[in-house]
């Protein structure tokens, strides 16, 4: 099997970004500088499956008309003694588009899937070239089990957070049914404003009881936030998760070869459970993940001879927490980003993320629905807290008071004492095309942070794609973890249907 890398240059004219002034400069935000620290040198990577063979010239032309019009995608990182800056530069799109020459004679089906996983894993060991903007697109003429060809987008995390990046990518796509229309995202109910709540409450309840409710809610919000703040401090200083078979050790190395796998399941199954249990999609995903992790750990402990008899008891004493990434500001709209690339207008951008330390309840439950109930109870408690905002604010304070290196050490230590990362993004509800290429799935993830396991969930049409990024020296069988997740979903769905039939 041979791979030869070639870049699209040939006779294609170089495309440049015109600069309004001779040299535009902008200092890196504190969060962007943090992502360049050795302890937090993070990258966002997204694997996108396509329904037809790639036409490189079409994609390159599309990037010229959209992506490089974004300031971050047309600026390079300049390191001075005093500060780091984004400096606008001429962008040669062909230098950022990589087309590996793949010998596909012996690559079929499962072999192609394994080849893709190996290719993406190799990318996690190669840093981006800082002499040009920190992004690249790989076009793979490779037929896998779930796509005709594959695109891999890799971006340094300092360019923006995952929500912003996903919105930007979607702004470069169009509905397959209408090539002139941007993708549609599911409508999300927003909580009513305080004034409307006051009017509604005053109609049905006396002002006294309404006041008691408000005071109680505010008191619990403060208490929960204080408790979460104390847990964050304890986690940074001494409170560590149990050393389980999925907890890595990043104390000796900050750059490891990571493995990324994905699995696609039915979003309709998730929605069926959501409706029956009166939960959100995120509640269901957390509950199924909790069940899947419990099953996986049961197997891993069962494989150890001395633990075969007591694997169930071992699970009861496990402390396993995940860092749930939270976008703490309104997401930049797809239309806003499309207008920015087309008309040069401005919109919000950057890294505005906090996180919630979520304790997974690892146990073997006779009733599969118990995992859902426990997950919902925990996340409802976390929602009634300002933990996500607190972690964001604390991060900014640490950066300003201690500097990037010390702040990175503190935050790295806090995350290292937890087990995993977890995020969930909402995708388009209709089929979309990426520069004329119909998309079959999207599997984004991130690497470079001190976790041996990252679980990322991306919805698209009626499907949900699970992306696992793992340290293969810790989790050597990530596909089995996907199997356990999928089996947990089936058992929970069956339990929901059985309960509905008896009611």
HUHUMO-V917649 format. One record per residue. RES is the residue in one letter. SS is DSSP state (A for helix, B for strand, O for the rest). Layout:
BEGIN
RES | SS
RES | SS
END
This chain:
BEGIN
X | O
X | O
X | B
X | B
X | B
X | B
X | B
X | O
X | O
X | O
X | O
X | O
X | O
X | O
X | O
X | O
X | O
X | O
X | O
X | O
X | O
X | O
X | O
X | O
X | B
X | B
X | B
X | O
X | O
X | A
X | A
X | A
X | A
X | A
X | O
X | O
X | O
X | A
X | A
X | A
X | O
X | O
X | B
X | B
X | B
X | B
X | B
X | B
X | B
X | B
X | O
X | O
X | O
X | O
X | O
X | A
X | A
X | A
X | A
X | A
X | A
X | A
X | A
X | A
X | A
X | O
X | A
X | A
X | A
X | O
X | A
X | A
X | A
X | A
X | B
X | B
X | B
X | B
X | B
X | O
X | O
X | O
X | O
X | B
X | B
X | B
X | B
X | B
X | O
X | O
X | O
X | O
X | A
X | A
X | A
X | O
X | B
X | B
X | B
X | B
X | B
X | B
X | O
X | O
X | O
X | O
X | O
X | O
X | O
X | A
X | A
X | A
X | A
X | A
X | A
X | A
X | A
X | A
X | A
X | A
X | A
X | A
X | A
X | O
X | O
X | O
X | O
X | O
X | O
X | O
X | O
X | O
X | O
X | O
X | B
X | B
X | B
X | B
X | B
X | B
X | O
X | O
X | O
X | B
X | O
X | O
X | B
X | O
X | B
X | B
X | B
X | B
X | B
X | B
X | B
X | B
X | A
X | A
X | A
X | O
X | O
X | A
X | A
X | A
X | A
X | A
X | A
X | A
X | A
X | A
X | A
X | O
X | B
X | B
X | B
X | O
X | O
X | O
X | O
X | O
X | O
X | O
X | O
X | O
X | B
X | O
X | O
X | O
X | O
X | O
X | O
X | O
X | O
X | A
X | A
X | A
X | A
X | A
X | A
X | A
X | A
X | A
X | A
X | A
X | O
X | O
X | A
X | A
X | A
X | A
X | A
X | A
X | A
X | A
X | A
X | A
X | A
X | A
X | A
X | A
X | A
X | A
X | A
X | A
X | A
X | A
X | A
X | A
X | A
X | A
X | A
X | A
X | A
X | A
X | A
X | A
X | A
X | O
X | O
X | O
X | O
X | O
X | O
X | O
X | O
X | O
X | O
X | O
X | O
X | O
X | O
X | O
X | O
X | O
X | O
X | O
X | O
X | B
X | B
X | B
X | B
X | B
X | B
X | B
X | B
X | B
X | A
X | A
X | A
X | A
X | A
X | A
X | A
X | A
X | A
X | A
X | A
X | O
X | O
X | O
X | A
X | A
X | A
X | A
X | A
X | A
X | A
X | A
X | A
X | A
X | A
X | A
X | A
X | A
X | A
X | A
X | A
X | A
X | A
X | A
X | A
X | A
X | O
X | O
X | A
X | A
X | A
X | O
X | O
X | O
X | A
X | A
X | A
X | A
X | A
X | A
X | O
X | O
X | O
X | B
X | B
X | B
X | B
X | B
X | B
X | B
X | B
X | O
X | O
X | O
X | O
X | O
X | O
X | A
X | A
X | A
X | A
X | A
X | A
X | A
X | A
X | A
X | A
X | O
X | O
X | O
X | O
X | O
X | O
X | O
X | O
X | O
X | B
X | B
X | B
X | B
X | B
X | B
X | B
X | B
X | O
X | O
X | O
X | O
X | O
X | O
X | O
X | O
X | A
X | A
X | A
X | A
X | A
X | A
X | A
X | A
X | A
X | A
X | A
X | A
X | A
X | A
X | A
X | O
X | O
X | O
X | A
X | A
X | A
X | A
X | A
X | A
X | A
X | A
X | A
X | A
X | A
X | A
X | A
X | A
X | A
X | A
X | O
X | A
X | A
X | A
X | A
X | A
X | A
X | A
X | A
X | A
X | A
X | A
X | A
X | A
X | O
X | O
X | O
X | B
X | B
X | B
X | B
X | B
X | B
X | O
X | O
X | B
X | O
X | O
X | O
X | B
X | B
X | B
X | O
X | O
X | B
X | B
X | B
X | B
X | B
X | B
X | B
X | B
X | B
X | B
X | B
X | O
X | O
X | O
X | O
X | O
X | B
X | B
X | B
X | B
X | B
X | B
X | B
X | B
X | O
X | O
X | B
X | B
X | B
X | B
X | B
X | B
X | B
X | B
X | B
X | O
X | O
X | O
X | O
X | O
X | O
X | A
X | A
X | A
X | A
X | A
X | A
X | A
X | A
X | A
X | A
X | A
X | A
X | A
X | A
X | A
X | A
X | A
X | A
X | A
X | A
X | A
X | A
X | A
X | A
X | A
X | O
END
